[in-house]
Amino acid sequence: MMIKKSIVFVFTLLTLWSCNKNSNDENYSLTIKISDLNNPNAKVYLLNSLMKFNAQTIMDSASLKNDQFNIKGKITEPKQVFLLIDKEGNGLKKLKSLSGFVIMYLEEGDINVNIKDDTLRNVVITGSKLNTEYKKFIEETATPPMHHKESIQIIKALKEDVSPEKRKYLKQEKLNLTNRNIKYKDSLLIRYIKENPESFFSLKALADLDRKNLDEKTLTPLFESLSTKLRTSKNGLEVLENITKERAEKGVLAQDFSQSDENGNLIKLSDYRGKYVLLDFWASWCGPCRAENPNLVKAYKKFHDKGFEILAVSLDTKRKAWIKAIKEENLSWKHVSDLKGFENEAAVLYDVNSIPKSVLIDPNGKIIAINLRGYRLKEKLEQIFE
């Protein structure tokens, strides 16, 4: 992410996010010990999701050996997983016999999970900084018990035989309490983000914030306050996309503008009606923008003949540097700029506070996506044209 008045050179290494199926390099090990468990048929399962059990959601499993369970594997980014305990060894299909599950996070290294009772409330995870942070995150963003007690009291009152006026009042109180609780929870999440800019769970906090009460103008500065490592991670870019895409509601008409290209010719956005056009805000001095340009070149070559265009708006202030970057990277689509930096009239029109930023517009001139980069842009264009 390139932030106004501050140049942060970050190269988004998308290739590091792809799993190499042929690689057997293991970078994490999980050792699970459960007190008073001696059933040789017992198993544990490592799951991506609890919604469905199949080959896609089951990451791995292990049987009891030497009084413990051992799982090894490889991950490329921190990942939330569910450790499902099957003390009887009856299998996933018989869910009623399963003793429960532990929510935890995988990261590189040797992680030890010690389960000390049947309730799974007394679980100690060591060897993992991420899981220690997770515990802190849960504790610092938990809603006070009193809030839940108030909700229960109102729900209980609604079940009683009360007058229509009283019922109407209770329903309104329930709604008011819900809204107060949501705002209070948001305040805890925002505080956590501000106090922990390098914590992985600040990304989760951003994702958990209520979108009805908070808009992009509030969320974007919170995102930009995070460390460079978090912002440019795969999870970080996904959170950023979720923040910005809500402004790109289907059917919103892209605002027209006109600027001069490098040869002085006036180019209008509306000139691209009838085609899909990517409006790309960038600058020659922006490291992340330059890192993304090869992806744009590939997309342009593959889909241009099918009706895909790019209109690049430069936030440069020096014409020579702008032209040089276009030539160096063989950017063969149209380029415009008024050389006003972040005060570029088109950038102001599209509320561009950081770059790179892109807006995908359909043939009718309507915005259909914001900030599609790398493989996400490729997938979207394939969906459109193939």
Disulfide bonds with the S-S distance in Angstrom:
Cys286-Cys289 2.29
